Amino acid sequence: MAQWQGRLFLTPTILILLLLTIFPFLFTLAMAFGKVSFEGGALKITLIGIKNWGRLVYDARFWNALVVTLKIVSLSVFCEYLLGLLLAMLLNRRIKGRTFFRVTFLLPMMLAPIAVGYMWRMMLNDTRGPFNDFLRRLGFGTVGWLSDPNVAMYSIVLTDIWQWTPFMILILLAGLQGIPRDYIEAAKVDGASGWKVFIYVIFPLLAPASIAAIFLRSVEAFKIIDIIYIMTGGGPGLVTESLTLYGYSVGLRAFDLAYGATISFSLFFVVLFSSVLFFFLTRKARRISLE
Amino acid sequence: MKSKLLNFITYLILVTWTVIVLFPIFWMVTTSFKEKLDVFLGPKYLPWVDFKPTTKWWVRIFTIERRELITPFVNSLIVAGISSFFASLFGSMSAYALTRYKFRFGPMNNDDILLWIVSQRMMPPIITALAVFLMFRVTNLLDTHFGLILVYIAFNLPLAVWIMANFLSQIPQSIEEAALVDGASRAQAFFRVVVPMVLPSLSATFLLCFVFAWNEFLMALILTYSRAQTMPILIAMQHFQRGPQWWDISALSTLAVLPPIAITLGLQRYFVKGLIPIGK
């Protein structure tokens, strides 16, 4: 069969990805090891070695953004997984109104994160938001959801959980539906209780879906900027500034492109390192599920 | 008895989560119908009970503020629509090639190529954003529809290829083979035979790409500033200009979430059946 035809079908995709993903990637890499200047309107990049990276190591604001990003990712993904698992298990039961619940539960992940951030900004407002109003009515003191440096990050996490638990539900439910009912029936016939069926049958069989869900969601969560941009702008102080937000501020607001590129690239290494670590940690679970 | 209790708990949790999901959306929609005082004087919840709804903000954004609103809304439609069209077209073409031909690029076979394409989605966008900003500045593509469309095609292609590869590997090849035997070219077989067969999946892919492009923020923030601004940017800018004027921005946000909600309801069949291939 004519091979060139197949290549022709692939060409647009490969060209676009080379032009808008691979080339910019290498371009940013060059910037991270160089200096960007505009001479008479012409762009010039001079390679200067690892100077930008030396600056990064001593940049307290970078380390803060790194820790904030890691905290947001681990906390949100952990809660999203537990909630998503619980809700997917319940949605997998034969109950009335299943379709209604499934579709409703998916809604948040389809909405623009900017709109979601704005919704939650209104909800969490100190004086005019329903959250503090409920607390006041119940006789508790109010909380500075977005203004208290000790709380603001958790408000971001809360919003992220609201928006992205649906993603976990979607994937875990697909995984649960792939488990043959016979396995579960067989375990029950053998006298296993509900809990035992879950721990010894369902959970291990669900491992591939769990791993995929956690991995995909974490990779996405590392990119977080929109919710933070509109809810706190990185504040109060810098307690909610993520790596993407810091890279954006340095690269395009302060227009220090080379250092912005360095910060962005550090995020790439963080994602890469976390992925490798994750695959290393789950290798056992993945092997078991293959057998 | 035990199963009755279990059912009760199931419904209790499901209904609670439904309320959690719907309340913020309800809050946003009702806020767009509130008078200024009803916003400022603490939270008011139920329309007609706690406050008297007004449509004046909606009237305003469609009359006095129409020019500011209509451009970003149309921009979003154009950019998301055209980019998703090409993302699903190129994506399904690649998926077709990967499921019908055997490739070998150096050490990479078909599965490796598919993985390579899909993994492009994992790269944090801020990394490419800075370089794309400079590329567009040099080529005068900043703040143009064309530039943003290109970026969104690249942004959605991995997803489109992944979903379509799954669908295309499931459909029987005998029909297109019959067409090929009858003298159709590969291109004819693809566009006349395969595309009509997978049209429902293809439209689902298109709509999903549309939602992601419609919602995208970071690239639009960096690559546009006035003429090509999209809805999310309009909301963010209005928010920073107007501060506590919740009613207008709530109306804009409601408008921005309507198309995705409509699409989700339209695609429910796919979500319930499982659109995303797992453990394959």
Interface residues (C-beta under 8 A of the other chain):
Chain A: M1 A2 Q3 Q5 G6 R7 F9 L10 P12 T13 I14 I16 L17 L19 L20 T21 F23 P24 F25 F27 T28 M31 V36 L43 L86 L87 L90 L91 R93 I95 T99 F101 R102 V103 T104 F105 L106 L107 P108 M110 L111 A112 P113 I114 A115 V116 Y118 M119 W120 M122 M123 T127 R128 G129 P130 D133 W162 L170 I171 L173 A174 G175 Q177 G178 P208 A209 A212 V219 F222 K223 I225 D226 Y229 I230 L243 T244 G247 Y248 G251 L252 L257 G260 A261 S264 F265 L267 F268 V271 S275
Chain B: N7 T10 Y11 I13 L14 W17 T18 I20 V21 L22 F23 P24 I25 W27 M28 T31 V39 F40 G42 P43 Y45 F90 G91 M93 S94 Y96 A97 L98 R100 Y101 F103 I113 I117 Q120 M122 M123 P124 P125 I126 I127 T128 A129 L130 A131 V132 F133 L134 M135 R137 V138 L150 V151 I153 A154 L157 V161 R186 A187 F190 V211 W214 N215 F217 L218 L221 I222 M231 P232 I235 A236 H239 W246 I249 S250 S253 A256 V257 P260 I261 I263 T264 L265 Q268 F271 V272 G274 I276 I278 G279
